[in-house]
Amino acid sequence: MPRLSLFRSAIFTSLLLCFVTSSNADALKITSSPPGATVELDGITVGATPFEKDFPGGYFHRTHTALGQRLEHPMVARLSLPGFATREIALTVGPMNWIDLHGHNHGEYWLIKSGHFHADLELISAAFTGTVAAVSAAQPIAFQLELSLEEIVKRAKPAVVCLKGLNTIGSDFFVTETGVIATNAHVARGDSTLLAVLPSNAQLRARVVYIDADLDIALVKADPPSSGYVFPYLVLADVATVQQGESVLAVGNPGDAMLFSATKGIVSAIGKFSAFGPGTWIQTDAPINPGNSGGPLLNSRGQVVGLNTLKITKKNVTGIGFALSSTDLLTVLHRFYPDVSGTTVRASAESPADSTDTPAATTQLSETSTPAATFPVSSIPPDGYGQLTITSEPDAAEIYIDGKFHGNAPATLKLPAGPHAILLKSPGHPDFTRTLELPKSSKLNLKAIFDTPPRE
């Protein structure tokens, strides 16, 4: 009797295995235009396009038995070809739970979405055009030109974007006047095209042109609404310019809230944080929520110091958010914009808020020059007024504007919009001189730090 039962059990097992769908293999095919692109699956080089490989049938459709082979992790293909922007393709959908007819859970699985994937590769020379504006800590800046919160938002908001995919929404910003957008990879991954919503409510088609394999950074290119259109864009500041305790502002699109909203905080810490991945991280208590991912973290001069990326969500934990530093973003951009070395500034001659219809001229400042402002300088004609608050270290410096005495620092002055020659005098110190462009209706802060005279 035991032998008969064993024989029946063997026959039953053999019959059962005959019905396992994974015994039939299905082919995965990946092609590209142009062909010849190197194909990586989950980081491993497996061939070149056109690429074809057989996988168990259970990788493409649900198996009928718990014994069938199932794909137990997501699968990503990465296509690279010299001279073309690298493309990343999410091949799978999931995770899904495998539950049999008896209600037993056999774990998670993923399914390959299609048997054939095709990618149209884009020339780097066509995708990455325009100018990236960056400021480096290597530049000797003897003063801090600070903006009011209202002015920071006014200048930055036109360059912030809301990116929408099939299953994602994120906050992003323009880094060139030609429509290159910086965002987090987890916002762009899985979609080849996205919908870019601008603060003006305009909706543009945007395509994913690059996803970094290691850093959570992606680059997206928006199609301009008309020929010759110039996108407003933001200036990037090296993380070496960031100080613990300084004020920062996050602009973005938090879920279930108004689009293009702003939150304020400070820099809590700066450094490596391997728990969240490679790169340099800026910890901040500025509220960061789902939907803020990829948005700019701005300093008091309106420069981007980081990409808002994530926050810690644990019981009894509040006010801990993280942004990938703009230095990491500059590292990625340097692959396509080799002139952005971190030692020169390329700043638009127009304010981002006003750059809409005409091409933006550029000004290059050398390492030994000191910019009058480290954000794109406005070229608004001198009509109307702006507000300038001047402070000094040490206090009580004499203020001369356009050759006229205006009292002692600190002082808040109402001045005609346009360029002004500023001179501050403090006994025992070299004179402090700057030429400053004051935009109409702006509120700017100028802090003059006098050099300490050398000891005799």
C-alpha positions as CSV (number, residue, x, y, z in Angstrom):
1,M,0.0,0.0,0.0
2,P,2.7,2.6,0.8
3,R,4.4,1.7,-2.5
4,L,1.1,2.3,-4.4
5,S,0.6,5.6,-2.7
6,L,4.1,6.7,-3.5
7,F,3.6,5.6,-7.2
8,R,0.4,7.7,-7.4
9,S,2.0,10.6,-5.8
10,A,4.8,10.5,-8.4
11,I,2.3,10.3,-11.2
12,F,0.4,13.3,-9.8
13,T,3.5,15.4,-9.5
14,S,4.5,14.6,-13.1
15,L,1.1,15.6,-14.3
16,L,1.2,18.8,-12.3
17,L,4.6,19.8,-13.7
18,C,3.2,19.3,-17.2
19,F,0.8,22.2,-16.5
20,V,3.4,24.6,-15.2
21,T,3.4,27.5,-17.6
22,S,6.9,28.5,-16.9
23,S,8.1,25.4,-18.8
24,N,7.4,27.4,-21.9
25,A,9.8,30.2,-22.6
26,D,8.9,33.6,-24.1
27,A,11.2,36.0,-25.8
28,L,12.1,39.5,-24.7
29,K,13.2,41.7,-27.5
30,I,14.8,45.2,-27.2
31,T,15.5,47.4,-30.2
32,S,16.7,50.9,-30.7
33,S,17.0,53.6,-33.4
34,P,19.8,53.8,-34.3
35,P,20.7,50.1,-33.5
36,G,23.9,49.0,-31.9
37,A,23.2,50.4,-28.4
38,T,24.7,48.5,-25.5
39,V,22.0,46.8,-23.4
40,E,22.3,46.4,-19.6
41,L,19.7,44.5,-17.6
42,D,19.8,45.3,-13.9
43,G,23.3,46.8,-14.3
44,I,24.8,43.8,-16.2
45,T,25.8,44.1,-19.9
46,V,24.0,41.4,-21.9
47,G,24.4,42.5,-25.5
48,A,23.5,45.1,-28.0
49,T,20.4,46.2,-29.9
50,P,18.6,44.4,-31.5
51,F,18.7,42.2,-28.4
52,E,16.6,39.1,-27.8
53,K,16.6,36.6,-24.9
54,D,14.3,33.9,-23.8
55,F,12.8,34.1,-20.3
56,P,10.4,31.7,-18.5
57,G,6.8,32.2,-19.5
58,G,5.9,33.1,-15.9
59,Y,8.0,36.2,-16.3
60,F,5.4,37.5,-18.8
61,H,2.1,36.2,-17.4
62,R,0.9,34.8,-14.2
63,T,1.7,31.2,-13.6
64,H,-1.1,28.7,-12.9
65,T,0.6,26.9,-10.1
66,A,2.9,27.8,-7.1
67,L,5.6,25.7,-8.7
68,G,5.9,28.0,-11.8
69,Q,8.9,30.3,-12.1
70,R,8.2,33.9,-11.3
71,L,10.2,37.1,-11.6
72,E,10.9,38.2,-8.0
73,H,12.4,41.6,-8.6
74,P,11.8,44.6,-11.0
75,M,13.8,44.6,-14.2
76,V,15.3,47.7,-15.8
77,A,17.0,48.0,-19.2
78,R,19.6,50.7,-19.9
79,L,20.6,51.5,-23.4
80,S,23.8,53.5,-24.2
81,L,25.4,54.5,-27.5
82,P,28.3,56.9,-27.9
83,G,27.0,60.3,-28.9
84,F,23.5,59.6,-27.8
85,A,21.7,60.3,-24.5
86,T,21.4,57.1,-22.4
87,R,17.9,55.7,-22.1
88,E,16.5,53.7,-19.2
89,I,13.4,51.5,-19.7
90,A,11.4,50.0,-16.9
91,L,10.5,46.6,-18.2
92,T,8.2,45.3,-15.5
93,V,5.1,46.1,-13.6
94,G,4.6,45.2,-9.9
95,P,4.9,44.1,-7.2
96,M,2.0,41.8,-7.0
97,N,1.2,39.1,-4.4
98,W,1.1,35.5,-5.4
99,I,-1.9,34.0,-3.5
100,D,-3.1,30.5,-4.3
101,L,-6.6,29.2,-4.3
102,H,-6.2,28.2,-0.6
103,G,-5.3,31.8,0.3
104,H,-1.6,31.0,0.9
105,N,0.7,33.9,0.1
106,H,3.8,32.8,-1.8
107,G,5.5,36.2,-2.0
108,E,5.7,39.1,-4.4
109,Y,6.4,38.9,-8.2
110,W,6.7,41.2,-11.2
111,L,5.6,40.7,-14.8
112,I,7.5,41.9,-17.9
113,K,5.1,44.4,-19.5
114,S,5.6,43.4,-23.1
115,G,7.6,41.1,-25.3
116,H,9.1,44.0,-27.4
117,F,10.5,47.3,-26.2
118,H,11.8,50.0,-28.6
119,A,13.8,53.2,-27.8
120,D,14.4,56.1,-30.1
121,L,17.8,57.5,-28.9
122,E,18.4,61.2,-29.0
123,L,21.6,62.9,-30.0
124,I,23.4,64.5,-27.1
125,S,24.0,67.6,-29.2
126,A,20.3,67.9,-29.8
127,A,19.1,67.2,-26.3
128,F,21.6,69.2,-24.2
129,T,21.6,72.7,-25.6
130,G,21.7,76.1,-23.9
131,T,23.6,77.4,-20.9
132,V,23.9,76.1,-17.3
133,A,24.4,78.9,-14.7
134,A,26.6,77.9,-11.7
135,V,28.4,79.7,-8.9
136,S,31.4,78.2,-7.1
137,A,32.8,78.6,-3.6
138,A,36.2,79.3,-5.2
139,Q,35.0,82.8,-6.2
140,P,36.0,85.4,-3.6
141,I,32.6,86.9,-2.8
142,A,33.2,89.6,-0.2
143,F,29.5,90.2,0.5
144,Q,26.2,88.5,0.7
145,L,23.5,89.9,-1.5
146,E,20.3,88.5,0.1
147,L,16.8,88.5,-1.2
148,S,13.6,88.8,0.7
149,L,11.4,85.7,0.9
150,E,8.9,87.3,-1.4
151,E,11.6,88.1,-4.0
152,I,13.1,84.6,-3.9
153,V,9.7,83.1,-4.7
154,K,9.0,85.7,-7.3
155,R,12.2,84.9,-9.1
156,A,12.3,81.2,-8.7
157,K,8.7,80.2,-9.2
158,P,8.5,80.8,-13.0
159,A,11.4,78.2,-13.4
160,V,9.7,75.5,-11.3
161,V,7.8,72.7,-13.1
162,C,5.2,70.1,-12.1
163,L,6.0,66.9,-13.9
164,K,3.3,64.3,-14.2
165,G,3.7,60.7,-15.3
166,L,1.4,57.7,-15.4
167,N,1.9,57.0,-11.8
168,T,4.0,59.8,-10.5
169,I,4.0,63.5,-9.8
170,G,7.0,65.6,-8.9
171,S,8.5,69.0,-8.6
172,D,11.3,70.0,-10.9
173,F,13.0,73.1,-12.3
174,F,14.7,74.4,-15.5
175,V,18.5,74.5,-15.6
176,T,18.9,75.9,-19.1
177,E,17.0,78.4,-21.2
178,T,16.4,75.7,-23.8
179,G,14.1,73.6,-21.6
180,V,16.4,71.1,-19.8
181,I,14.8,70.2,-16.5
182,A,16.4,68.6,-13.4
183,T,14.5,66.2,-11.2
184,N,14.8,63.1,-9.2
185,A,15.2,59.8,-11.0
186,H,12.3,58.2,-9.0
187,V,10.0,60.9,-10.6
188,A,11.1,60.2,-14.2
189,R,11.8,56.5,-14.1
190,G,9.3,54.3,-15.9
191,D,8.1,56.9,-18.3
192,S,9.7,58.0,-21.6
193,T,7.5,61.1,-21.8
194,L,5.9,63.3,-19.1
195,L,3.6,66.2,-18.9
196,A,5.2,69.4,-17.7
197,V,2.8,71.9,-16.1
198,L,4.2,75.4,-15.7
199,P,3.1,78.1,-13.1
200,S,1.3,79.8,-16.0
201,N,-0.9,76.6,-16.3
202,A,0.7,75.9,-19.7
203,Q,1.2,72.2,-20.4
204,L,4.1,71.0,-22.4
205,R,5.3,67.6,-23.5
206,A,8.6,66.6,-21.9
207,R,10.8,63.6,-22.7
208,V,13.2,61.8,-20.3
209,V,16.7,62.2,-21.9
210,Y,18.9,60.9,-19.1
211,I,18.7,59.0,-15.8
212,D,21.8,58.6,-13.7
213,A,22.6,55.0,-12.8
214,D,23.7,55.8,-9.3
215,L,22.4,59.1,-8.1
216,D,18.7,59.8,-7.8
217,I,18.9,62.4,-10.6
218,A,17.3,62.6,-14.0
219,L,17.3,65.2,-16.8
220,V,14.1,65.9,-18.8
221,K,13.7,68.1,-21.9
222,A,10.6,70.1,-22.4
223,D,9.3,71.0,-25.9
224,P,9.1,74.8,-26.2
225,P,5.6,76.2,-26.8
226,S,6.9,78.2,-29.8
227,S,10.0,78.7,-31.9
228,G,12.6,80.8,-30.2
229,Y,10.9,80.5,-26.8
230,V,13.3,81.1,-23.8
231,F,12.6,79.2,-20.6
232,P,13.3,80.8,-17.2
233,Y,16.0,78.9,-15.4
234,L,17.8,78.9,-12.0
235,V,21.4,79.2,-10.9
236,L,23.1,76.3,-9.2
237,A,25.4,76.9,-6.2
238,D,28.1,74.5,-5.2
239,V,27.5,72.8,-1.9
240,A,30.7,74.3,-0.5
241,T,28.8,77.6,-0.4
242,V,26.2,76.1,2.0
243,Q,26.5,76.7,5.7
244,Q,24.8,74.8,8.5
245,G,22.1,77.0,10.0
246,E,21.5,79.2,7.0
247,S,17.9,79.8,5.8
248,V,16.6,77.8,2.8
249,L,13.3,77.8,0.9
250,A,11.7,74.8,-0.8
251,V,9.4,75.4,-3.8
252,G,7.3,72.6,-5.2
253,N,4.1,70.7,-5.6
254,P,3.3,68.7,-2.4
255,G,0.6,66.2,-2.8
256,D,-3.0,67.2,-1.8
257,A,-1.9,70.9,-1.6
258,M,-1.7,73.9,-3.9
259,L,0.8,73.6,-6.8
260,F,4.0,75.7,-6.7
261,S,3.9,76.3,-2.9
262,A,6.8,77.4,-0.8
263,T,8.1,76.3,2.6
264,K,10.9,77.7,4.8
265,G,13.5,76.2,7.0
266,I,17.2,76.0,7.8
267,V,20.1,73.8,6.8
268,S,20.2,71.2,9.6
269,A,23.3,69.3,8.4
270,I,25.4,68.7,5.4
271,G,27.4,65.6,4.4
272,K,27.3,62.0,3.2
273,F,24.4,59.8,4.3
274,S,24.9,56.3,2.9
275,A,21.5,55.1,4.2
276,F,19.8,57.1,1.4
277,G,22.4,56.4,-1.3
278,P,25.5,58.1,-2.8
279,G,26.0,61.8,-3.1
280,T,26.2,64.7,-0.7
281,W,23.0,65.3,1.3
282,I,21.5,68.5,2.8
283,Q,19.3,67.8,5.8
284,T,16.7,70.5,6.3
285,D,13.6,71.1,8.5
286,A,11.9,72.9,5.6
287,P,8.7,70.8,5.1
288,I,9.2,68.3,2.3
289,N,6.2,66.1,1.3
290,P,5.4,63.6,-1.5
291,G,5.2,65.6,-4.7
292,N,8.1,67.9,-3.6
293,S,10.6,65.4,-5.0
294,G,13.0,67.1,-7.5
295,G,12.0,70.6,-6.6
296,P,14.7,73.3,-5.8
297,L,16.0,74.0,-2.3
298,L,17.0,77.7,-2.5
299,N,19.4,79.7,-0.4
300,S,18.8,83.4,0.5
301,R,20.3,84.5,-2.8
302,G,17.8,82.6,-4.9
303,Q,20.4,80.0,-5.9
304,V,19.6,76.2,-6.0
305,V,21.7,74.3,-3.4
306,G,19.8,71.0,-3.6
307,L,17.0,68.9,-5.1
308,N,14.4,68.1,-2.5
309,T,14.4,64.3,-2.5
310,L,12.8,62.6,0.6
311,K,11.9,62.9,4.2
312,I,11.9,60.5,7.2
313,T,8.5,59.3,8.1
314,K,8.6,57.6,11.4
315,K,6.6,57.8,14.6
316,N,7.8,60.7,16.8
317,V,10.0,62.0,14.0
318,T,9.3,65.4,12.4
319,G,11.2,68.0,10.5
320,I,13.8,65.8,8.9
321,G,14.0,66.1,5.1
322,F,16.8,65.6,2.7
323,A,17.9,67.2,-0.6
324,L,20.6,65.9,-2.9
325,S,23.2,68.7,-3.3
326,S,23.4,70.8,-6.4
327,T,27.0,69.7,-6.6
328,D,25.8,66.2,-7.4
329,L,23.5,67.7,-10.1
330,L,26.5,69.7,-11.5
331,T,28.5,66.5,-11.7
332,V,25.8,65.0,-13.9
333,L,25.4,68.1,-16.0
334,H,29.2,68.3,-16.5
335,R,28.9,65.2,-18.7
336,F,26.9,67.2,-21.2
337,Y,28.1,70.7,-20.4
338,P,31.9,70.3,-20.0
339,D,32.4,74.1,-19.7
340,V,30.5,74.1,-16.4
341,S,33.6,73.5,-14.3
342,G,32.4,75.0,-11.0
343,T,35.0,77.8,-11.3
344,T,33.1,80.1,-13.7
345,V,29.6,81.7,-13.6
346,R,27.4,81.8,-16.6
347,A,24.5,84.0,-15.6
348,S,21.6,85.1,-17.8
349,A,21.4,88.8,-18.5
350,E,17.7,88.6,-17.7
351,S,15.8,87.8,-14.5
352,P,14.2,84.3,-14.6
353,A,10.9,85.9,-13.8
354,D,11.2,88.2,-16.8
355,S,12.8,85.9,-19.4
356,T,9.9,84.8,-21.6
357,D,10.2,85.9,-25.2
358,T,13.8,87.0,-26.0
359,P,17.0,85.0,-26.0
360,A,19.0,85.5,-22.8
361,A,22.5,86.9,-23.3
362,T,25.2,85.5,-21.1
363,T,28.0,87.0,-19.1
364,Q,31.1,85.1,-18.0
365,L,32.8,86.1,-14.8
366,S,36.4,84.8,-14.1
367,E,37.6,83.3,-10.9
368,T,39.2,86.6,-9.8
369,S,36.1,88.8,-10.5
370,T,33.4,89.3,-8.0
371,P,29.8,89.3,-9.4
372,A,27.5,92.2,-8.4
373,A,24.9,89.5,-7.8
374,T,25.0,85.7,-7.9
375,F,21.6,85.3,-9.4
376,P,20.7,86.2,-13.0
377,V,20.8,90.0,-13.1
378,S,17.7,91.9,-14.4
379,S,18.0,94.2,-17.3
380,I,14.8,96.1,-16.5
381,P,15.0,99.7,-17.7
382,P,15.3,102.3,-14.9
383,D,11.6,103.1,-14.3
384,G,9.9,102.5,-11.0
385,Y,11.6,101.9,-7.6
386,G,13.2,99.1,-5.6
387,Q,14.2,98.7,-2.0
388,L,17.7,98.1,-0.8
389,T,18.7,97.3,2.8
390,I,22.4,97.8,3.5
391,T,24.2,96.4,6.6
392,S,27.9,96.2,7.3
393,E,30.5,94.5,9.5
394,P,31.5,96.5,11.4
395,D,28.4,98.6,11.8
396,A,28.0,102.3,11.0
397,A,29.7,102.3,7.7
398,E,29.1,105.5,5.6
399,I,26.9,104.8,2.6
400,Y,27.4,106.6,-0.7
401,I,25.2,105.7,-3.7
402,D,25.9,107.2,-7.1
403,G,28.3,109.7,-5.4
404,K,25.7,110.9,-2.8
405,F,25.8,110.3,0.9
406,H,22.9,108.3,2.3
407,G,23.7,108.0,6.0
408,N,25.2,105.1,7.9
409,A,24.6,101.3,7.9
410,P,22.2,99.7,8.6
411,A,19.8,101.5,6.4
412,T,16.8,100.7,4.1
413,L,16.7,102.8,1.0
414,K,14.1,103.4,-1.7
415,L,16.0,103.8,-5.0
416,P,15.1,104.1,-8.7
417,A,15.3,100.8,-10.5
418,G,18.4,100.3,-12.5
419,P,22.2,100.2,-11.9
420,H,23.8,102.0,-9.0
421,A,27.4,102.6,-7.9
422,I,27.6,101.7,-4.2
423,L,30.5,102.9,-1.9
424,L,30.8,102.1,1.8
425,K,33.5,103.7,4.0
426,S,34.6,102.4,7.4
427,P,37.5,103.9,9.3
428,G,40.6,101.8,9.2
429,H,39.3,99.6,6.4
430,P,39.6,99.6,2.6
431,D,36.6,101.1,0.8
432,F,33.8,98.7,-0.2
433,T,32.6,99.3,-3.8
434,R,30.1,97.5,-5.9
435,T,27.9,98.2,-8.9
436,L,24.4,96.8,-8.3
437,E,21.4,96.3,-10.5
438,L,18.2,97.0,-8.6
439,P,15.1,95.5,-10.3
440,K,11.8,97.3,-10.2
441,S,9.6,96.5,-7.1
442,S,12.4,94.3,-5.7
443,K,13.6,94.1,-2.1
444,L,17.3,93.3,-1.9
445,N,19.7,93.0,1.1
446,L,23.4,93.9,0.8
447,K,25.8,93.0,3.5
448,A,29.2,94.5,3.3
449,I,32.0,92.7,5.1
450,F,35.1,94.8,5.5
451,D,38.5,93.0,5.5
452,T,40.3,93.1,8.8
453,P,43.4,95.3,8.5
454,P,46.7,93.3,8.8
455,R,48.6,93.6,12.1
456,E,51.7,95.6,12.0
